[in-house]
């Protein structure tokens, strides 16, 4: 089960989340993106990326949720029937949005510490600490509302699948390049928390 699930996530990143994020980073937005897929067949419902240049609230997850609710109700699946896949561990704003919308799960590739240390974006950890007194991003990741899933932990459960590990490594390398592009452009943008 894990292998098929991870391969679906890899395809989702390569074909949907990364291209959408690359487009938005060109305009000076941060490197965060997300997608919503159906649980039954992993088909794409919608994809989005950070668009803070337009509105500081349009984080990757929020932009994705906005697009999700722009789908006509009769064509939109229920949130309980979907997986929420995010490039990075959602910030407090996005955690709340995922909760309020009724998603019972989310999966992310980069935990907060990597967002801070590898991508030089410390705001998630800082806000959790300063506003909510949550140290080291240690919110309750399995709670009444949803279960948070670190994709890296799923990959670790797969024995000797070098292709999956290579694919995840390639995706992470793309994000390193995107991070460099964002860091070079951020001094010229209007995002309040760069």
One Martini backbone bead per residue (centre of mass of N, CA, C, O) as a GRO file, in nm:
protein
  194
    1UNK     BB    1   0.059   0.062  -0.022
    2UNK     BB    2   0.290   0.264   0.014
    3UNK     BB    3   0.406   0.258  -0.272
    4UNK     BB    4   0.162   0.366  -0.429
    5UNK     BB    5   0.120   0.619  -0.264
    6UNK     BB    6   0.400   0.745  -0.311
    7UNK     BB    7   0.389   0.745  -0.620
    8UNK     BB    8   0.149   0.940  -0.631
    9UNK     BB    9   0.292   1.173  -0.491
   10UNK     BB   10   0.522   1.206  -0.687
   11UNK     BB   11   0.345   1.270  -0.934
   12UNK     BB   12   0.208   1.516  -0.811
   13UNK     BB   13   0.458   1.684  -0.785
   14UNK     BB   14   0.573   1.669  -1.079
   15UNK     BB   15   0.282   1.746  -1.236
   16UNK     BB   16   0.165   1.986  -1.023
   17UNK     BB   17   0.301   2.131  -0.781
   18UNK     BB   18   0.567   2.228  -0.905
   19UNK     BB   19   0.469   2.388  -1.157
   20UNK     BB   20   0.294   2.586  -0.992
   21UNK     BB   21   0.521   2.692  -0.811
   22UNK     BB   22   0.716   2.794  -1.027
   23UNK     BB   23   0.529   3.011  -1.135
   24UNK     BB   24   0.501   3.176  -0.860
   25UNK     BB   25   0.804   3.231  -0.800
   26UNK     BB   26   0.852   3.426  -1.043
   27UNK     BB   27   0.676   3.657  -0.865
   28UNK     BB   28   0.784   3.610  -0.541
   29UNK     BB   29   0.691   3.361  -0.418
   30UNK     BB   30   0.669   3.116  -0.232
   31UNK     BB   31   0.731   2.743  -0.208
   32UNK     BB   32   0.426   2.678  -0.169
   33UNK     BB   33   0.223   2.374  -0.199
   34UNK     BB   34  -0.086   2.207  -0.325
   35UNK     BB   35  -0.322   1.923  -0.298
   36UNK     BB   36  -0.626   1.763  -0.414
   37UNK     BB   37  -0.745   1.429  -0.361
   38UNK     BB   38  -0.883   1.133  -0.417
   39UNK     BB   39  -0.903   0.847  -0.236
   40UNK     BB   40  -1.009   0.626  -0.442
   41UNK     BB   41  -0.787   0.735  -0.706
   42UNK     BB   42  -0.600   1.001  -0.693
   43UNK     BB   43  -0.747   1.225  -0.817
   44UNK     BB   44  -0.751   1.536  -0.926
   45UNK     BB   45  -0.894   1.837  -0.808
   46UNK     BB   46  -0.652   2.034  -0.698
   47UNK     BB   47  -0.421   2.317  -0.733
   48UNK     BB   48  -0.163   2.506  -0.548
   49UNK     BB   49  -0.007   2.828  -0.462
   50UNK     BB   50   0.165   3.065  -0.361
   51UNK     BB   51   0.004   3.423  -0.336
   52UNK     BB   52   0.121   3.685  -0.165
   53UNK     BB   53   0.124   3.912  -0.373
   54UNK     BB   54  -0.190   3.939  -0.371
   55UNK     BB   55  -0.212   3.782  -0.074
   56UNK     BB   56  -0.099   3.704   0.243
   57UNK     BB   57  -0.319   3.452   0.266
   58UNK     BB   58  -0.202   3.295  -0.001
   59UNK     BB   59  -0.126   3.024   0.062
   60UNK     BB   60  -0.091   2.721  -0.061
   61UNK     BB   61  -0.338   2.601   0.091
   62UNK     BB   62  -0.537   2.834   0.053
   63UNK     BB   63  -0.538   2.837  -0.256
   64UNK     BB   64  -0.643   2.548  -0.278
   65UNK     BB   65  -0.907   2.588  -0.122
   66UNK     BB   66  -1.021   2.807  -0.300
   67UNK     BB   67  -1.036   2.628  -0.555
   68UNK     BB   68  -1.216   2.410  -0.436
   69UNK     BB   69  -1.464   2.623  -0.377
   70UNK     BB   70  -1.495   2.692  -0.697
   71UNK     BB   71  -1.628   2.438  -0.717
   72UNK     BB   72  -1.895   2.299  -0.781
   73UNK     BB   73  -2.077   2.128  -0.559
   74UNK     BB   74  -2.164   1.887  -0.755
   75UNK     BB   75  -1.831   1.843  -0.824
   76UNK     BB   76  -1.751   1.834  -0.524
   77UNK     BB   77  -1.597   1.683  -0.297
   78UNK     BB   78  -1.558   1.567  -0.003
   79UNK     BB   79  -1.323   1.608   0.233
   80UNK     BB   80  -1.338   1.308   0.349
   81UNK     BB   81  -1.259   1.210   0.030
   82UNK     BB   82  -0.970   1.344   0.088
   83UNK     BB   83  -0.649   1.446   0.010
   84UNK     BB   84  -0.389   1.642   0.167
   85UNK     BB   85  -0.120   1.792  -0.017
   86UNK     BB   86   0.198   1.915   0.102
   87UNK     BB   87   0.505   2.046   0.088
   88UNK     BB   88   0.450   2.177   0.371
   89UNK     BB   89   0.414   2.235   0.679
   90UNK     BB   90   0.159   2.377   0.816
   91UNK     BB   91   0.060   2.649   0.931
   92UNK     BB   92  -0.158   2.794   1.141
   93UNK     BB   93  -0.348   2.891   0.921
   94UNK     BB   94  -0.364   2.615   0.764
   95UNK     BB   95  -0.453   2.436   0.992
   96UNK     BB   96  -0.722   2.584   1.030
   97UNK     BB   97  -0.836   2.551   0.745
   98UNK     BB   98  -0.838   2.246   0.738
   99UNK     BB   99  -1.028   2.220   0.976
  100UNK     BB  100  -1.274   2.400   0.882
  101UNK     BB  101  -1.315   2.211   0.615
  102UNK     BB  102  -1.280   1.884   0.705
  103UNK     BB  103  -1.016   1.762   0.700
  104UNK     BB  104  -0.863   1.438   0.807
  105UNK     BB  105  -0.596   1.531   0.648
  106UNK     BB  106  -0.228   1.544   0.602
  107UNK     BB  107   0.052   1.593   0.374
  108UNK     BB  108   0.416   1.620   0.405
  109UNK     BB  109   0.761   1.689   0.325
  110UNK     BB  110   0.829   1.955   0.496
  111UNK     BB  111   0.932   2.036   0.781
  112UNK     BB  112   0.983   2.304   0.973
  113UNK     BB  113   1.295   2.275   1.004
  114UNK     BB  114   1.344   2.281   0.693
  115UNK     BB  115   1.213   2.548   0.632
  116UNK     BB  116   1.414   2.702   0.804
  117UNK     BB  117   1.706   2.578   0.723
  118UNK     BB  118   1.676   2.527   0.397
  119UNK     BB  119   1.459   2.789   0.328
  120UNK     BB  120   1.458   3.046   0.516
  121UNK     BB  121   1.161   2.990   0.680
  122UNK     BB  122   1.063   3.071   1.023
  123UNK     BB  123   0.756   3.150   1.080
  124UNK     BB  124   0.612   2.900   1.182
  125UNK     BB  125   0.773   2.864   1.445
  126UNK     BB  126   0.747   3.152   1.553
  127UNK     BB  127   0.438   3.167   1.576
  128UNK     BB  128   0.392   2.922   1.756
  129UNK     BB  129   0.563   3.040   1.987
  130UNK     BB  130   0.457   3.343   2.021
  131UNK     BB  131   0.135   3.285   2.012
  132UNK     BB  132   0.103   2.957   2.127
  133UNK     BB  133   0.340   2.820   2.289
  134UNK     BB  134   0.490   2.635   2.067
  135UNK     BB  135   0.742   2.416   2.071
  136UNK     BB  136   0.890   2.304   1.785
  137UNK     BB  137   0.600   2.243   1.649
  138UNK     BB  138   0.428   2.068   1.886
  139UNK     BB  139   0.170   1.962   1.781
  140UNK     BB  140  -0.118   1.773   1.749
  141UNK     BB  141  -0.103   1.523   1.486
  142UNK     BB  142  -0.337   1.355   1.652
  143UNK     BB  143  -0.678   1.429   1.629
  144UNK     BB  144  -1.008   1.498   1.607
  145UNK     BB  145  -0.972   1.622   1.305
  146UNK     BB  146  -0.665   1.511   1.240
  147UNK     BB  147  -0.392   1.375   1.039
  148UNK     BB  148  -0.055   1.397   1.036
  149UNK     BB  149   0.186   1.347   0.751
  150UNK     BB  150   0.502   1.237   0.698
  151UNK     BB  151   0.641   1.132   0.411
  152UNK     BB  152   0.918   1.035   0.516
  153UNK     BB  153   0.799   0.812   0.703
  154UNK     BB  154   0.684   0.642   0.474
  155UNK     BB  155   0.949   0.592   0.324
  156UNK     BB  156   1.093   0.447   0.569
  157UNK     BB  157   0.891   0.186   0.544
  158UNK     BB  158   1.050   0.132   0.283
  159UNK     BB  159   1.219  -0.126   0.152
  160UNK     BB  160   1.447  -0.109  -0.092
  161UNK     BB  161   1.351   0.173  -0.257
  162UNK     BB  162   1.539   0.359  -0.459
  163UNK     BB  163   1.347   0.510  -0.645
  164UNK     BB  164   1.188   0.663  -0.433
  165UNK     BB  165   1.432   0.803  -0.302
  166UNK     BB  166   1.520   0.948  -0.560
  167UNK     BB  167   1.258   1.104  -0.614
  168UNK     BB  168   1.256   1.262  -0.349
  169UNK     BB  169   1.532   1.392  -0.391
  170UNK     BB  170   1.456   1.545  -0.652
  171UNK     BB  171   1.235   1.715  -0.528
  172UNK     BB  172   1.415   1.853  -0.317
  173UNK     BB  173   1.603   1.985  -0.527
  174UNK     BB  174   1.394   2.170  -0.651
  175UNK     BB  175   1.340   2.327  -0.384
  176UNK     BB  176   1.621   2.448  -0.363
  177UNK     BB  177   1.597   2.620  -0.616
  178UNK     BB  178   1.341   2.772  -0.537
  179UNK     BB  179   1.461   2.896  -0.283
  180UNK     BB  180   1.679   3.062  -0.421
  181UNK     BB  181   1.487   3.229  -0.593
  182UNK     BB  182   1.328   3.353  -0.362
  183UNK     BB  183   1.563   3.484  -0.203
  184UNK     BB  184   1.643   3.677  -0.443
  185UNK     BB  185   1.337   3.817  -0.465
  186UNK     BB  186   1.223   3.922  -0.179
  187UNK     BB  187   1.325   4.224  -0.165
  188UNK     BB  188   1.104   4.303  -0.411
  189UNK     BB  189   0.865   4.242  -0.237
  190UNK     BB  190   0.534   4.266  -0.042
  191UNK     BB  191   0.581   4.070   0.175
  192UNK     BB  192   0.573   4.085   0.509
  193UNK     BB  193   0.682   3.774   0.545
  194UNK     BB  194   1.000   3.682   0.427
   0.00000   0.00000   0.00000
